[in-house]
Amino acid sequence: MDIQMLTRFFMWCSILNMGLLMFSFLLLVCAGDFVYKMHGKWFAMPRETFNVALYSFLGMYKILIFVFNLMPWAALAIIG
């Protein structure tokens, strides 16, 4: 596996993960009530707690994308 292949791998991982993050965000913005009702069938929690949980999840997911996808891609792009 050469440096060009690793660079492309991390680039596509970053693109796919950012796309999933944006899709999740848009789903929550456009259909937040539907998502809350669907999860409310499995987990009984107030809407405020649900919002905090989802906001925390999206924030942590974004940090993980930056640390494990974007930073390795940037480092490989610089040294490549």
C-alpha positions, 0 to 999 in steps of 0.5 A: 500500500503506497502513500497515494492509495492511503491518501485516497483512502482517507479522502474518501473516508472523510467524504463519506463520513461528512456526508453521513454527518450532514445527512444525519443533521438534515434528517434531524432538522427536517424530521426531528419530530418523527425521529423523536417519536420513533425512538420514543417507542424504545426509550422513554425520555423527555424531548430535552434529554433527547435533543441533548443526546443527539447534539452530543452524538453529532458533536462527538461524531464530528470530532472523531471524523476530524481526528481519524479521517481529516487529520491523517488525510491532511498529513498524508497530503502534505508529505505526499 
